Amino acid sequence: MGLFDKLNEPVFIKEDSDAVKHLELLRELYDKAQDVAKKQIEQDIKYISYGIKGEEQIAFELKNSHMPMYVLHDLYLEFEDLSAQIDYLIITRKGVFVIECKNLFGDITVNNNGDFIRSMNIGGRLVKEGIYSPITQNKRHLELIKQMRMQEKNILQKAFFGKYFYETYHSVVVLANPKTILNIRYASKEIKEQVIRADQLNEYIRKVNANIDTEPSSDKDIKSLAEYFLSKHKPKKITYHKKYEQTIEEEPNMQITQLDDSNNVELLIKKMKDYRLKKSREDKVKPYYIFTDKQMLEIIEKKPNSIEELMSISGFGEVKCSKYGEQIIEILKL
């Protein structure tokens, strides 16, 4: 530890998640979708929500670890023909931990071949199924990191880095669902050392670091490494419009081009969006909780002059109208 090292708590250098943005998009699409697509969108919303909940559990554990570390959440890396969606990258003075978060339903057994088998009780019947190994998934993440870092080193550095890479970078699969029973009795020692529960994560990091017999890196060095990985992050562009483009309703009279130009539509849209953003920040909620784009266009089209008229628009009940109704009506008075 360096003389001037002062880091004594975890620092989240990247805390946001693309999954949250995708969830917002799906909720907006749900309002526009025909019935045939709603069920599938609901499944996507449920899946993403569950994943976010699991990652929030890990964030909670890390924030209460009281360990000096830099944390990057939801990191997407690309190198040549490889790509990796890393749930958490944790950089400590002794090592780097690549975390694969799984918030799984059911109980997980890992057999002596390293196969992951999930058991669930469905309708009173025990159902078992194999799932893709998160350890294999995380190995690919480590390989990408290794290749990316090796590219930037000279011949001597490459030889040293390659030899000691797996002593510095550690793969960890974290099961975030507290109700999941983990059975790894028959798994190999290597597997057992890579699969843990969320409440074991902090102790795991401490134990691994304590067993590394090397000089700790300085705070400056680990911060520099965290910033390096942050610079390599590429937000993953996922659009659900293509997936559901055949099942999104064409709402009559809802397209901007179909609205009367004399109503100063563009100006109203800007004012409504500015208001929505302002209120969402004040109330600390997502903008679509105030109103969706679909509701906004319907408001602009109908131009309600009273709270009673505003309540005729889907999604505007007494509570929402009492909070935002008068201000929305004032905005419409251009």
HELIX and SHEET records of a PDB file:
HELIX    1   1 ASP A   18  LYS A   32  1                                  15    
HELIX    2   2 ASP A   35  LYS A   63  1                                  29    
HELIX    3   3 PRO A  134  GLN A  151  1                                  18    
HELIX    4   4 ILE A  155  THR A  168  1                                  14    
HELIX    5   5 LYS A  189  LYS A  192  1                                   4    
HELIX    6   6 ALA A  198  GLN A  200  5                                   3    
HELIX    7   7 LEU A  201  ALA A  210  1                                  10    
HELIX    8   8 ASP A  219  LYS A  232  1                                  14    
HELIX    9   9 HIS A  241  TYR A  244  1                                   4    
HELIX   10  10 ILE A  256  GLN A  258  5                                   3    
HELIX   11  11 ASP A  261  ASN A  263  5                                   3    
HELIX   12  12 VAL A  265  ASP A  283  1                                  19    
HELIX   13  13 PRO A  287  ILE A  290  1                                   4    
HELIX   14  14 ASP A  293  LYS A  302  1                                  10    
HELIX   15  15 ILE A  307  LEU A  310  1                                   4    
HELIX   16  16 GLU A  318  LYS A  320  1                                   3    
HELIX   17  17 CYS A  321  GLY A  325  3                                   5    
HELIX   18  18 GLU A  326  LEU A  332  1                                   7    
SHEET    1   A 6 PRO A  10  LYS A  14  0                                        
SHEET    2   A 6 MET A  69  PHE A  79  1                                        
SHEET    3   A 6 LEU A  82  ILE A  91 -1                                        
SHEET    4   A 6 VAL A  96  LYS A 102 -1                                        
SHEET    5   A 6 TYR A 169  LEU A 175  1                                        
SHEET    6   A 6 VAL A 195  ARG A 197  1                                        
SHEET    1   B 4 ARG A 125  ILE A 131  0                                        
SHEET    2   B 4 PHE A 116  ILE A 122 -1                                        
SHEET    3   B 4 ASP A 107  VAL A 110 -1                                        
SHEET    4   B 4 LEU A 182  ASN A 183  1                                        
END                                                                             
